[in-house]
Amino acid sequence: MDEHRAKWPLSVMARVLDVSRQGYHAWKNKVPSQRSLRWQTLVERMRAIDVKSDGSYGSPRMTRELRKDGTRVTRKTVEHLMRRVGIRGMQKRRYRPTGKST
């Protein structure tokens, strides 16, 4: 809405988007919570670990890496954040003999 304020009045945009003007201002001036700030930094560190591990770490190894760096975090929190931002660990393929020998 900020980008279009020069072209359209706030009241018109609020009516079209079906939001109140007060709700828009409350959202715009909202201070992020301690949890959301902590989660942001955790996600940044998790993405760095994911790149370093070529996307192979799941939540247990990701948790271990974070704890090794001194971060206090549970595996469930790591699972939740990984799922939320789309970080997935690679699964190893199972060995299946083909029956063909050379």
C-alpha positions in Angstrom: 0.0 0.0 0.0 2.9 2.3 0.7 4.1 2.1 -2.9 0.7 3.2 -4.2 0.0 6.1 -1.7 1.0 8.7 -4.2 -1.6 7.4 -6.7 -4.5 6.4 -4.5 -5.8 7.6 -1.1 -5.3 5.2 1.8 -9.0 5.0 2.5 -9.8 3.8 -1.1 -7.0 1.2 -1.0 -8.2 0.0 2.4 -11.8 -0.4 1.2 -10.7 -2.2 -2.0 -8.4 -4.6 0.0 -11.1 -5.0 2.7 -8.8 -3.9 5.6 -9.3 -1.1 8.1 -7.1 2.0 8.0 -6.4 1.5 11.7 -5.4 -2.2 11.1 -3.1 -1.2 8.4 -1.3 1.4 10.6 -1.2 -1.1 13.5 0.5 -3.7 11.2 2.9 -1.1 9.8 4.1 0.2 13.2 4.2 -3.3 14.8 7.5 -4.1 16.6 8.6 -7.6 16.0 8.5 -10.0 19.0 11.6 -11.5 20.7 10.6 -14.9 19.4 10.3 -13.8 15.8 13.6 -12.0 16.0 15.3 -15.1 17.4 13.6 -17.3 14.8 14.9 -15.0 12.0 18.5 -15.4 13.2 18.1 -19.1 13.7 16.7 -19.5 10.1 19.7 -17.5 8.7 22.1 -19.8 10.5 20.2 -22.9 9.4 20.3 -21.7 5.8 24.1 -21.2 6.1 24.5 -24.7 7.5 22.2 -26.1 4.8 24.4 -24.6 2.1 27.6 -25.8 3.8 26.2 -29.4 4.0 24.9 -29.4 0.4 21.3 -29.8 1.7 22.0 -33.1 3.3 21.3 -32.3 7.0 18.0 -33.2 8.6 16.8 -31.8 11.9 19.0 -34.0 14.2 22.3 -33.0 12.5 21.1 -29.4 12.1 20.3 -29.3 15.8 23.8 -30.7 16.6 25.5 -28.1 14.4 23.5 -25.2 16.0 24.4 -26.5 19.5 28.0 -26.9 18.5 28.0 -23.1 17.7 26.6 -22.4 21.2 22.9 -22.0 20.3 20.4 -23.3 22.8 17.7 -24.9 20.7 15.5 -28.0 20.7 15.1 -30.5 17.8 11.4 -29.8 17.6 12.1 -26.0 17.1 14.5 -26.9 14.4 12.0 -29.2 12.7 9.3 -26.6 12.9 11.5 -23.9 11.4 12.9 -26.2 8.7 9.4 -27.1 7.6 8.3 -23.5 7.7 11.1 -22.2 5.4 11.3 -25.3 3.2 14.7 -26.7 4.2 14.7 -30.5 3.8 17.5 -33.0 4.4 18.4 -35.5 1.7 17.6 -39.2 2.3 20.2 -41.8 1.4 19.1 -44.2 -1.3 18.7 -47.8 -0.2 21.1 -50.3 -1.8 19.1 -52.7 -3.9 21.0 -55.5 -5.6 20.0 -56.0 -9.2 20.9 -59.6 -9.5 23.2 -58.8 -12.5 26.8 -59.6 -12.1 29.5 -58.6 -14.5 
